[in-house]
Amino acid sequence: MPDLGRGSGSPLGSGSPLAPSREAAVWLATTPDGTELFLREWTPAPAITPRGSILLVHGLGEHSGRYRRLAGFLTENGYRVRAYDHAGFGRSDGARGHIRRPLSLVDDLATVFEDFDAVVRGEDATAPPPLVLGHSMGGCVVARALSGGRLHPTAAVLASPAVGQHAAGMQNAALRMAEFLPARLTVPNGLPKSALSHDPAVAAAMREDPFCHDRISAALAHFVFDEGERAVADAGRVPCPVLLLIASADRVIDPAGERRLAAALPAATTRVEEFPGAYHELFNEAEPTRAFALDALRGWLEGLK
């Protein structure tokens, strides 16, 4: 983990900011097993009417800092936004691209969410639980936490979630190789950065980002395949409204898995939006697709009771 001038860390919810920024407060927080996670938070301007809170959950090889633009959109719409770097990613503890135990990503999500919920309700006892938005691998983590009963948000957004992956997509060659390696040994994840967005600046920025990496371990590969499949199989148990956003031309993951998830989620509380010709990162896509994705998100948020 990069040296941030930190001390021994702090419990979730009680850490002091490491460094102020225009966009967010940032701090380190410690999970029950002693792993330090890097967190960020953005809040709406005082003139904006508060509408709720949202926890962002990032994808493979990236970190929470890549969600600044999305966080800005959400705060402009009245949402308090919190995000964190998964263990093994960004500025959080852990071997790069590896997970500590089979469901550690789900455990960490539940811990961060519960702390955020407690903070929000501590400030306003009538406030609803936060929403949660997961992208790609983060969408897999969120879907598994929801279907496994580990998470009870007001609602959830799954953007290009890496669920139900089989022979195609999701850096398949790298993942197949990783499955035969020792659990902690990592290999390049094969992420095709040029397929993230039709905007070439997105790939260029990710290549230059010192907090992005290309590592994946066998243990993490197993999580994506096995727990993503379980998330689909158990999707009928998801307890909250879901917005599922699918990029139809996704070459990072196989959209067929997302469509299977769409069919398995409770129909009465699920909205599915598919974007023809779109690449993997809908909120970073070239215009006008990005605007369409944000409009779909805004409209769904406004329709929540």
C-alpha positions in Angstrom: 0.0 0.0 0.0 1.4 3.4 -0.8 2.7 5.5 2.1 0.1 8.0 2.9 1.6 9.3 6.1 -0.9 7.2 8.1 -0.7 6.0 11.6 -2.3 2.9 12.8 -5.6 3.5 11.0 -9.0 4.1 12.5 -12.3 2.2 13.0 -14.9 2.5 10.2 -16.8 5.7 10.6 -14.4 7.4 13.0 -11.3 8.1 10.9 -10.1 11.6 10.3 -9.5 12.9 6.8 -6.0 12.3 5.4 -6.1 15.1 3.0 -8.9 17.5 2.0 -9.7 17.9 -1.7 -12.2 19.8 -3.8 -14.1 16.6 -4.5 -14.1 14.5 -1.4 -13.0 13.9 2.1 -10.7 10.8 2.3 -9.6 8.6 5.1 -8.5 5.2 6.1 -10.8 2.8 8.0 -10.1 -0.6 9.5 -12.2 -3.7 9.0 -12.8 -6.3 11.8 -9.9 -8.4 10.6 -7.5 -5.5 10.6 -7.4 -4.7 6.8 -7.2 -0.9 6.1 -9.5 0.4 3.4 -9.3 3.7 1.7 -12.6 5.7 1.6 -13.8 8.8 0.0 -17.0 10.9 0.4 -18.7 13.6 -1.6 -21.5 15.7 -0.2 -24.1 17.9 -2.0 -23.6 21.7 -1.9 -25.6 23.4 0.8 -28.1 24.9 -1.7 -29.1 21.4 -3.0 -32.0 19.6 -1.3 -30.7 16.3 0.2 -32.3 13.2 -1.3 -30.4 10.3 0.2 -27.1 8.5 0.2 -25.3 6.1 -2.2 -22.3 3.8 -1.8 -20.2 3.2 -4.9 -18.5 -0.1 -5.5 -15.7 -0.2 -8.1 -14.6 -2.8 -10.6 -11.5 -4.9 -11.4 -8.1 -3.2 -11.7 -9.4 0.2 -10.8 -10.3 2.3 -7.7 -12.8 4.7 -6.2 -11.1 7.8 -7.6 -12.3 6.9 -11.1 -15.8 7.7 -10.0 -15.4 11.4 -9.4 -17.5 12.4 -12.3 -20.3 10.0 -11.4 -20.1 11.2 -7.8 -20.4 14.8 -9.0 -23.6 13.9 -10.9 -25.1 12.2 -7.9 -24.3 15.1 -5.5 -25.8 17.5 -8.0 -28.9 15.4 -7.7 -28.9 15.6 -3.9 -27.1 12.4 -2.9 -24.4 12.0 -0.4 -21.8 9.6 -1.9 -19.3 7.3 -0.3 -16.9 5.0 -2.1 -14.0 2.8 -1.1 -11.1 0.9 -2.6 -11.5 -2.9 -2.4 -8.7 -4.6 -0.5 -6.0 -5.4 -3.0 -6.9 -2.3 -5.1 -6.2 1.4 -5.2 -4.9 2.7 -1.9 -6.3 -0.1 0.3 -4.3 -2.8 2.0 -3.8 -6.2 0.5 -1.9 -8.1 -2.2 -2.7 -6.6 -5.5 -5.5 -8.4 -7.3 -5.9 -11.0 -4.5 -8.6 -11.7 -2.0 -8.0 -12.7 1.7 -10.7 -15.4 1.7 -13.5 -16.5 -0.7 -16.1 -13.9 0.4 -13.8 -11.2 1.8 -15.1 -8.7 -0.9 -18.7 -9.3 0.2 -17.7 -9.0 3.9 -15.9 -5.7 3.3 -18.9 -4.3 1.4 -21.3 -5.3 4.2 -19.0 -3.7 6.8 -18.6 -0.4 4.8 -22.3 -0.3 4.0 -23.3 -0.9 7.6 -21.0 1.8 8.8 -22.3 4.3 6.2 -25.9 3.4 7.2 -25.1 4.0 10.9 -23.5 7.4 10.1 -26.5 8.5 8.0 -29.1 7.4 10.5 -27.1 8.8 13.4 -27.4 12.3 11.8 -31.1 11.7 10.9 -33.0 8.9 12.5 -35.7 9.1 9.8 -33.2 8.7 6.9 -33.6 5.5 4.7 -30.6 3.1 4.3 -28.2 4.1 1.6 -28.5 2.9 -2.0 -25.6 1.0 -3.5 -24.2 1.1 -7.0 -21.8 -1.5 -8.2 -19.9 -1.6 -11.5 -18.4 -4.7 -13.2 -16.7 -6.8 -10.6 -18.2 -4.4 -8.0 -21.6 -5.2 -9.5 -20.8 -8.9 -8.9 -19.9 -8.2 -5.3 -23.1 -6.2 -4.8 -25.3 -8.8 -6.5 -23.8 -11.6 -4.4 -24.2 -9.6 -1.2 -27.9 -8.9 -2.1 -28.8 -12.4 -3.1 -27.0 -13.8 0.0 -28.8 -11.6 2.4 -25.7 -9.6 3.5 -27.0 -6.2 2.3 -30.3 -4.4 2.7 -30.1 -1.1 0.9 -33.0 1.1 -0.1 -32.2 0.1 -3.7 -29.4 -1.0 -5.9 -27.8 -0.2 -9.3 -25.9 -2.9 -11.1 -23.9 -1.3 -14.0 -22.3 -3.9 -16.4 -22.1 -6.4 -13.5 -19.7 -9.3 -14.0 -22.1 -12.1 -13.2 -22.9 -15.4 -14.8 -19.6 -15.4 -16.8 -18.7 -18.5 -18.8 -16.6 -19.0 -21.9 -16.6 -15.5 -23.2 -15.8 -12.1 -21.9 -14.3 -11.0 -18.6 -10.7 -11.5 -19.7 -11.5 -15.2 -20.1 -8.0 -16.4 -21.1 -6.4 -14.8 -18.0 -9.1 -16.1 -15.7 -8.9 -19.7 -17.1 -5.1 -19.6 -16.6 -5.5 -18.2 -13.1 -7.9 -21.1 -12.1 -5.0 -23.6 -12.4 -2.5 -21.5 -10.4 -1.9 -21.3 -6.6 -4.5 -19.2 -5.0 -2.2 -16.2 -4.2 -0.3 -16.2 -7.5 -1.4 -13.4 -9.8 -1.4 -13.0 -13.5 -2.3 -10.0 -15.8 -6.1 -9.7 -15.9 -6.2 -9.2 -19.6 -8.5 -6.2 -19.3 -8.9 -4.7 -22.8 -8.7 -1.1 -21.9 -9.6 0.0 -25.4 -13.0 -1.7 -24.9 -13.9 0.3 -21.8 -15.3 3.2 -23.7 -15.6 4.6 -27.2 -13.8 7.7 -25.8 -10.1 6.9 -26.1 -9.2 9.3 -23.3 -10.8 6.8 -20.8 -8.3 4.1 -21.7 -5.4 6.5 -21.8 -6.2 7.8 -18.3 -6.5 4.3 -16.9 -3.1 3.4 -18.3 -1.5 6.4 -16.7 -3.3 6.0 -13.3 -0.7 4.8 -10.7 -3.5 3.4 -8.6 -4.9 1.1 -11.3 -3.2 -2.3 -11.8 -3.7 -5.4 -14.0 -3.3 -8.2 -11.5 -5.7 -11.0 -10.7 -5.2 -14.1 -8.6 -6.8 -17.5 -8.9 -8.8 -16.9 -5.8 -10.3 -13.7 -7.2 -10.9 -15.4 -10.6 -12.9 -18.1 -8.7 -14.9 -15.5 -6.9 -15.9 -13.8 -10.2 -17.0 -17.1 -11.8 -18.4 -19.0 -8.8 -20.0 -16.2 -6.8 -21.2 -14.4 -9.9 -23.0 -17.6 -10.9 -24.5 -17.9 -7.5 -25.7 -14.3 -7.6 -27.7 -15.2 -10.8 -29.0 -18.5 -9.3 -30.2 -16.7 -6.1 -31.3 -13.4 -7.7 -34.9 -14.1 -6.8 -34.0 -13.4 -3.2 -32.8 -9.8 -3.9 -34.9 -7.7 -1.4 -34.9 -4.3 -3.0 -35.6 -2.5 -6.2 -32.8 -2.9 -8.8 -31.7 -0.9 -11.8 -29.7 -3.2 -14.2 -27.7 -1.4 -16.9 -26.4 -3.5 -19.7 -23.9 -2.5 -22.4 -24.9 -4.5 -25.4 -21.5 -4.3 -27.2 -19.5 -5.1 -24.0 -16.2 -6.9 -24.8 -15.0 -6.9 -21.2 -17.7 -9.1 -19.8 -20.3 -11.3 -21.6 -23.7 -9.5 -21.6 -25.4 -12.9 -21.7 -24.7 -13.3 -18.0 -26.4 -9.9 -17.3 -29.4 -10.9 -19.3 -29.7 -14.1 -17.3 -29.6 -12.0 -14.2 -32.3 -9.8 -15.6 -34.5 -12.8 -16.1 -33.9 -14.1 -12.6 -34.4 -10.9 -10.6 -37.9 -10.2 -9.2 -39.8 -8.7 -12.2 -41.9 -6.4 -10.1 -39.0 -4.5 -8.6 -36.4 -4.6 -11.4 -35.8 -2.2 -14.2 -33.5 -3.2 -17.1 -32.0 -0.8 -19.5 -29.8 -2.0 -22.3 -27.7 0.4 -24.4 -27.2 -0.7 -28.0 -23.6 -0.5 -29.2 -22.3 0.6 -25.8 -19.0 -0.5 -24.3 -18.4 -1.6 -20.7 -18.1 1.7 -18.7 -21.5 3.2 -19.4 -20.9 6.2 -17.1 -17.6 6.9 -19.0 -18.9 6.2 -22.5 -18.6 8.7 -25.3 -21.6 11.0 -25.8 -24.5 10.6 -26.3 -24.4 7.2 -24.6 -23.1 8.5 -21.3 -25.9 11.1 -21.2 -28.5 8.3 -22.0 -27.1 6.2 -19.1 -27.1 9.1 -16.7 -30.7 10.0 -17.8 -31.8 6.5 -17.1 -30.2 6.6 -13.7 -31.7 10.0 -12.8 -35.2 8.9 -14.0 -35.0 5.7 -11.9 -33.8 7.5 -8.8 -36.6 10.0 -9.2 -39.2 7.2 -9.4 -38.1 5.5 -6.2 -40.6 5.8 -3.4 
